[in-house]
């Protein structure tokens, strides 16, 4: 089976993000899944509290980032 990339754009998702991550963490193919949580400039702050319970189970798969970091990567790729 190929690798599965899940990109979650999160804005004001402090209530729903834990349920989303729990659903992903329950998959029997977790070793094939890579998850990127993009903080879409949420005014309530970052999602570290929502992500931290899943870090031990999804340590290699879970990557928090910000929208500005994503846009910077895209601009770099477009310039190449």
C-alpha positions, -999 to 999 in steps of 0.1 A, spaced: 0 0 0 12 35 -8 17 63 17 -13 84 26 -9 121 33 -36 138 54 -35 176 54 -58 193 80 -64 230 76 -74 240 111 -91 273 119 -109 276 152 -108 238 154 -99 233 191 -131 214 197 -131 192 165 -94 186 159 -90 160 188 -119 139 173 -103 141 138 -69 130 151 -85 102 172 -102 89 141 -69 89 122 -50 73 151 -75 45 152 -67 33 117 -50 0 113 -27 14 86 -13 42 108 23 34 97 13 44 62 -3 77 72 14 111 74 -6 139 90 1 177 87 -20 200 108 -19 235 94 -28 263 118 -48 287 96 -40 318 118 -64 308 145 -70 338 168 -74 314 198 -37 303 195 -20 272 183 -32 236 185 -4 221 207 -29 211 234 -51 193 209 -21 176 192 -1 165 223 -23 135 233 -16 120 199 21 126 197 32 93 213 10 72 190 16 93 159 51 106 167 65 100 132 33 109 114 21 141 130 35 175 120 21 208 132 28 238 110 14 272 102 -1 286 70 28 310 66 52 280 67 32 262 40 30 293 18 68 298 21 74 262 10 51 267 -20 68 299 -30 102 282 -28 90 253 -49 75 276 -75 108 295 -77 128 264 -84 
